[in-house]
Every structure is written in C-alpha cells, then in structure tokens.
Amino acid sequence: MENYLNKQMENKVKYFLPEYSVASDLADFFSVFSDGTRLRLLSALSISDMCVTDLANVLDLNQTTVSHQLKLLKSVGVVDCVRYGKSIFYSINNKVVKEVMMCGVNYLGY
C-alpha cells in the first residue's frame, strides 16, 4: 500500500496522537454527553445549582433517576455537591463542560 503522507507530516501526526490511556479518558469524558437525561441535568445545572428534589421537579423525572445520573456525573468529576442542612446542592464544577455543551448546540444550529 502506498503512503501519501510525507515523513515530516507522519512524524507530526504520531507526535500529537494521544496515548491509548488519554484516548480512553477522553472517551469517558465525552460519554457524559451521550445521554439525553444527563444533558438535560447539565443544562439545568448550568442555569442554577439545585438539589435532587428540584431537579426531579424541573425535569419531570423521579428522584431515583436524578440521583443515579448525578452519582455518575460526580464520579467522572463533572459535578460537585455541597450540603446545606439536610439538602445537597449540585453544581457543574468546570466551565469547560458548559463550553462543550454550547459547542454541540452551535454545531447543531439551535
């Protein structure tokens, strides 16, 4: 098979190509955005910090579903939580998450 890249470009591609472990971490990060419920949760949290009860009410979901998705989002480091008395409030912990979501919205033309 014939190569079309010159050696310089081939070396450049190899230099910047992520290691498998980095690619795996990227895949885990982007998987956060592969579920409609999680995207709606992140959208709501990008507007205001909220507790599970408020999120369930706003999104018309049961609290178990919301808690499960928040646990996943917390495990990958996308959301944080703070306890105020008996309530736990969730927030997006990094502006990059909001930027990725906006890139998707802009790409789709919404």
N, C-alpha and C positions, 0 to 999 in steps of 0.2 A: 504494500500500500504506500502511496506517495504522500510525503509530508508537504503541507503548503505553508506552514509557519517557518520563518527563518529561526536560526538558533537563538538569536537575541530575544525574540518575542517568546519563544518556547521557554527560555530560562526565566523571563519576566513572569509568565503565567505560573510556572512552577513555584517561583518565589512568593507570589501573593496568594496562591491557593491555600485555603485553610487546612489545618491538620484535621484528621477524622474526629478527634475529640472536640475540636472547636465547631466543626460542622454539626456534630451531634447536639452540642449545647445550643447552637442556633436553631436547629430543628425543634428542640424542646421549647425554646422561647416562642417561635412562630406558631407552635401548636396551640398556644394560648388563644390565638386569634382564629382558630379553626372551628369554633363552636358558637352558634348564634346566641345562646344563653349567656355565655361568658362575655361576648361582645356587648350585649345589652347591659350586663352588670358593669362592665368597664365604662360604658357610655354614661350610665347613671352616676358612677363614682367620679367621672371626670367633671361632673357638674357640681356634686356635693358629696362630702363624707356622709355615710349613712350606716345605720345598724341593720341587722338581718331583717327585722320586722318591717322597717321602712322600705328596704329593697324589695322584699317579697310583695308588699302592698303596691309599690310603684310599678313593678314589672309583672304583676298578676301571676306570681309563682308561689309555690308552697315554700315554707321556711326551710324544709329539709333540702330541697333542690338548691336554694340560695346558699345555704351553709356548705353543702358539698362543693359547689363551684368556688366559693370563697376559700375553702380549705385548699383546693387545687391551686388557685391563683396565689395564695400565700406561700405555698410550698415551692413555687418557682420564683418567688421574690417579686411579684408584680404588685401585690397589695400589702399594706401594713394594717395593723389594728391597734386601737387604744381603748382601754376600759375606762368608762366613766360610770361609777357606781355599779349597777347591775347590767348596764348595756355596754356592748363592744361596738365601736365605730370603725368602719373600714374606709381606707383611702388608697388611691393609687400612689405608689411611693416613688415614681420616677416619671419625669415629663416625657421621656423617650416613648413610653407606652402610648401616651396621648398623641405624640407625633406620628407614630406608626399607624394608629387608627385613622388619623386625619389624612395620611398619605393614601390609605386604602379608599377612603371616602372620595378624595380628589381624583384618584385613578379611575374610579367607577363613575365619576361625573355627577355625584349627588351634592 
